[in-house]
Amino acid sequence: MAYDFQVAIDSADPHAQADWWAETLGWSVEPQDATFIKSMIDKGYATEAETTTHRGALVWASGAAIRHPATEQRVLFQTAPEAKTVKNRIHLDVRVGDEKRAAEVERLTARGATFLWNGRQGPNTWVTMADPEGNEFCVA
């Protein structure tokens, strides 16, 4: 049996992370339904303190998701009370190919990513970077 899944990433600012990763991957930020959010507050299932405004829209404060435009794969960014302190146990690989890697590293650095190191295993090479919140990822 095959299961559907999503990747969830802890973050200090899930909406900023969703925006950054959506642009990085060419995905879309999943819209949130302000009418639904307001109805949950009106019915007592949520409070206004659980919401925020992002880019002029009412959204849940605790999370934001991005989706692949064709496959509907989903990555959820959720708030975490503590800051990142050690290396990730899981990370994303952004596969662009050898011929586009240097340009992609330059583009992502200009958008707030940090170069960490160049990696190599046999014939395979990659660049390990960190997103604006310090989460490691590789450009392969």
C-alpha positions in Angstrom: 0.0 0.0 0.0 1.3 3.4 -0.9 0.7 6.4 1.3 0.4 10.1 0.6 2.7 12.3 2.7 3.9 15.8 3.2 7.2 17.2 4.5 6.8 19.5 7.5 9.5 21.9 8.4 9.7 23.8 11.8 10.3 27.5 11.4 10.2 30.8 13.3 8.2 32.5 10.5 6.3 29.9 8.4 4.9 32.5 6.0 8.2 34.0 5.1 9.7 30.5 4.7 6.8 29.4 2.5 7.3 32.5 0.3 11.1 31.9 0.1 10.8 28.2 -0.7 7.9 28.6 -3.2 10.0 31.1 -5.2 13.1 28.8 -4.9 11.3 25.7 -6.2 8.9 27.4 -8.6 6.0 26.1 -6.5 2.9 28.0 -5.2 2.0 29.1 -1.7 -1.2 27.4 -0.8 -3.9 30.0 -0.3 -5.7 30.1 3.1 -9.5 30.8 3.2 -10.1 33.9 5.3 -13.8 33.2 5.4 -13.2 29.8 6.8 -10.8 31.2 9.4 -13.3 33.8 10.5 -16.0 31.2 10.8 -13.8 29.1 13.0 -13.2 32.1 15.3 -17.0 33.0 15.3 -17.8 29.4 16.3 -15.3 29.4 19.1 -13.0 26.8 17.5 -10.1 29.3 17.2 -9.1 32.7 18.5 -7.9 35.8 16.7 -4.6 35.3 18.5 -4.1 32.2 16.4 -4.2 34.3 13.2 -2.1 36.9 11.6 -2.1 39.0 8.5 0.4 38.1 5.7 0.6 40.1 2.5 -2.7 41.7 3.4 -4.6 38.5 4.0 -5.9 36.8 7.1 -4.0 33.5 7.7 -3.4 31.0 10.4 -0.3 32.2 12.3 1.0 28.7 12.9 1.6 27.5 9.4 1.8 28.0 5.7 2.2 25.4 2.9 3.6 25.3 -0.6 2.5 22.9 -3.4 4.1 21.6 -6.6 2.2 23.0 -9.5 1.7 19.6 -11.3 1.9 16.9 -8.7 0.3 18.6 -5.7 3.2 17.5 -3.5 3.1 19.6 -0.3 5.6 21.1 2.1 4.3 22.5 5.3 6.1 25.2 7.3 5.0 25.3 10.9 6.0 27.4 13.9 8.3 25.9 16.5 9.0 27.5 19.8 12.7 26.9 19.8 15.3 28.1 17.3 17.3 25.7 15.2 20.5 24.7 17.0 22.0 21.7 15.3 22.3 20.2 11.8 19.1 19.0 10.2 18.3 15.3 10.3 16.4 15.7 7.0 16.9 18.2 4.3 15.7 19.1 0.8 17.8 18.6 -2.4 17.2 21.1 -5.1 18.3 19.4 -8.3 19.2 21.7 -11.1 22.1 19.9 -12.8 25.8 20.6 -13.0 25.4 23.2 -15.8 23.0 25.3 -13.8 24.3 24.8 -10.2 26.6 27.9 -10.0 23.9 30.2 -11.3 21.4 28.8 -8.9 23.7 29.1 -5.9 24.3 32.7 -6.9 20.6 33.4 -7.2 19.7 31.8 -3.9 22.6 33.6 -2.1 21.2 36.9 -3.4 17.8 35.9 -2.0 19.2 35.3 1.5 20.6 31.7 1.4 24.1 31.1 2.9 26.8 29.0 1.2 28.1 26.3 3.6 30.3 23.9 1.7 30.9 22.1 -1.5 30.2 18.3 -1.3 31.4 15.4 -3.4 30.8 11.7 -3.4 32.4 9.8 -6.3 31.2 11.5 -9.5 28.4 13.4 -7.7 28.9 17.0 -6.6 26.6 19.4 -4.8 26.6 22.6 -2.8 25.3 22.6 0.7 23.5 25.9 1.7 21.3 27.2 4.4 17.9 28.9 3.9 17.2 32.3 5.6 16.4 30.5 8.9 19.5 28.3 8.8 18.0 25.0 7.5 20.5 23.1 5.4 19.6 22.1 1.9 21.7 21.0 -1.1 21.8 22.3 -4.7 22.7 19.3 -6.9 
